[in-house]
């Protein structure tokens, strides 16, 4: 008989892909129409918050926005490049890799950030923190064929335009 802790974990249930896409599209619309007054939240206790990340499209050069779950790690914001736990990599993550400078909209207002993937011990520590927030994290991650990137959004200084005239 197999030990209970050695049995493969039961794959968590996910709604159909069309529903996930429809939900996130509606959520983006809510945040856009309310100018960020609705649909964003701060992380509280053992719950993640919601932010709007605006990146520059790697092919179009146009701004692209997405709503992401996050938690705070000091001054950094931490998210997962999960694409609704489906394949392939989310477009926002590919855009951020091509153009790391981005902006996040938080409950308290916008913030310029620079994105990067956590690696090594930092990734393990941040993944463990996500696991505290979502007990099914490893099961969801097993639905993807590639490793899910842990994305760190570091604050960057606001660039100021100089007018020398």
Secondary structure per residue as TSV (DSSP state, phi and psi in degrees):
chain	resnum	aa	ss	phi	psi
A	1	X	-	360.0	139.8
A	2	X	-	-78.4	138.2
A	3	X	-	-64.5	141.2
A	4	X	G	-55.8	-37.5
A	5	X	G	-77.4	-8.4
A	6	X	G	-99.9	-7.6
A	7	X	S	-68.4	144.9
A	8	X	-	-61.0	139.9
A	9	X	-	-66.0	140.9
A	10	X	-	-68.1	131.3
A	11	X	-	-66.6	132.9
A	12	X	-	-69.6	153.1
A	13	X	-	-79.6	138.5
A	14	X	-	-126.4	145.0
A	15	X	-	-66.4	165.8
A	16	X	-	-58.9	151.2
A	17	X	H	-55.8	-40.2
A	18	X	H	-61.9	-36.2
A	19	X	H	-69.5	-41.9
A	20	X	H	-60.0	-46.5
A	21	X	H	-64.3	-41.8
A	22	X	H	-63.9	-43.9
A	23	X	H	-60.9	-49.1
A	24	X	H	-67.9	-32.5
A	25	X	H	-64.9	-44.3
A	26	X	H	-64.4	-38.7
A	27	X	H	-64.6	-44.7
A	28	X	H	-58.4	-41.7
A	29	X	H	-62.9	-41.2
A	30	X	H	-61.0	-46.5
A	31	X	H	-64.4	-42.2
A	32	X	H	-65.2	-48.2
A	33	X	H	-67.1	-30.5
A	34	X	T	-90.6	3.2
A	35	X	T	56.0	37.6
A	36	X	T	84.0	1.1
A	37	X	S	-76.9	-21.7
A	38	X	S	-127.9	147.4
A	39	X	S	95.9	-10.3
A	40	X	-	-108.8	150.8
A	41	X	B	-150.8	159.0
A	42	X	-	-90.4	149.6
A	43	X	-	-67.0	137.9
A	44	X	B	-137.1	130.9
A	45	X	T	56.6	-123.1
A	46	X	T	-103.9	35.7
A	47	X	B	-123.8	144.4
A	48	X	-	-81.3	160.9
A	49	X	E	-101.3	177.9
A	50	X	E	-124.0	131.9
A	51	X	E	-128.2	163.6
A	52	X	E	-110.0	120.7
A	53	X	E	-100.4	129.2
A	54	X	E	-115.9	118.9
A	55	X	E	-113.8	173.4
A	56	X	E	-102.0	126.7
A	57	X	-	-59.3	132.0
A	58	X	T	-68.7	-25.8
A	59	X	T	-101.7	-40.2
A	60	X	T	-91.6	-26.1
A	61	X	-	76.4	3.5
A	62	X	-	-90.8	156.2
A	63	X	E	-72.2	139.1
A	64	X	E	-132.0	134.0
A	65	X	E	-119.8	148.8
A	66	X	E	-147.5	151.4
A	67	X	E	-97.0	131.4
A	68	X	E	-131.1	149.3
A	69	X	E	-79.7	147.9
A	70	X	E	-154.6	163.5
A	71	X	E	-135.1	165.1
A	72	X	E	-97.0	137.8
A	73	X	E	-129.1	87.7
A	74	X	T	66.2	-129.0
A	75	X	T	-82.2	-11.1
A	76	X	E	-87.7	154.2
A	77	X	E	-109.6	138.7
A	78	X	E	-123.3	129.3
A	79	X	E	-132.7	179.6
A	80	X	E	-123.7	136.4
A	81	X	E	-88.5	79.3
A	82	X	-	-109.8	-19.5
A	83	X	G	53.6	45.0
A	84	X	G	64.2	24.1
A	85	X	G	65.8	17.6
A	86	X	-	-104.6	176.5
A	87	X	S	-90.7	158.6
A	88	X	S	-86.9	-156.0
A	89	X	-	-61.6	143.3
A	90	X	-	-66.6	144.3
A	91	X	H	-58.5	-38.2
A	92	X	H	-61.5	-34.9
A	93	X	H	-71.2	-40.7
A	94	X	H	-63.3	-40.4
A	95	X	H	-62.7	-42.9
A	96	X	H	-66.5	-34.1
A	97	X	H	-67.2	-36.5
A	98	X	H	-76.7	-36.4
A	99	X	S	-134.8	88.3
A	100	X	-	-64.5	-23.0
A	101	X	E	-79.3	128.4
A	102	X	E	-147.8	-177.0
A	103	X	E	-131.2	141.2
A	104	X	E	-115.8	142.7
A	105	X	E	-104.6	123.5
A	106	X	E	-116.7	172.0
A	107	X	T	-53.5	-38.3
A	108	X	T	-82.7	-1.5
A	109	X	E	122.9	179.9
A	110	X	E	-76.0	156.0
A	111	X	E	-147.4	128.4
A	112	X	E	-74.9	138.2
A	113	X	E	-137.5	164.6
A	114	X	E	-125.8	126.7
A	115	X	E	-96.2	149.0
A	116	X	E	-158.5	162.7
A	117	X	E	-89.3	135.9
A	118	X	-	-74.3	144.4
A	119	X	-	-133.1	164.7
A	120	X	H	56.6	-135.7
A	121	X	H	-62.5	-35.1
A	122	X	H	-63.1	-43.6
A	123	X	H	-62.2	-44.4
A	124	X	H	-60.6	-42.8
A	125	X	H	-65.5	-43.7
A	126	X	H	-71.8	-35.1
A	127	X	H	-63.3	-42.4
A	128	X	H	-61.2	-37.3
A	129	X	H	-65.9	-42.6
A	130	X	H	-60.9	-38.1
A	131	X	H	-62.7	-32.8
A	132	X	H	-66.4	-34.8
A	133	X	H	-76.3	-42.1
A	134	X	-	-127.4	104.3
A	135	X	T	-63.2	-21.8
A	136	X	T	-92.4	9.9
A	137	X	H	-53.9	-48.5
A	138	X	H	-64.8	-36.8
A	139	X	H	-65.2	-43.2
A	140	X	H	-63.6	-44.2
A	141	X	H	-62.1	-31.2
A	142	X	T	-67.5	-16.8
A	143	X	T	-72.8	-17.6
A	144	X	S	-99.9	146.5
A	145	X	S	-81.8	-18.1
A	146	X	S	-116.1	161.0
A	147	X	-	-65.2	137.4
A	148	X	-	-81.3	123.5
A	149	X	E	-71.0	137.1
A	150	X	E	-94.5	116.6
A	151	X	E	-101.5	126.3
A	152	X	E	-105.1	124.1
A	153	X	E	-106.1	103.8
A	154	X	E	-91.7	142.0
A	155	X	E	-64.0	144.6
A	156	X	-	-129.4	152.9
A	157	X	-	-63.7	148.3
A	158	X	-	-73.3	126.2
A	159	X	-	-79.0	136.0
A	160	X	-	-111.2	136.4
A	161	X	-	-84.8	132.4
A	162	X	-	-96.9	138.9
A	163	X	-	-116.7	106.0
A	164	X	-	-92.5	10.6
A	165	X	-	-86.5	360.0
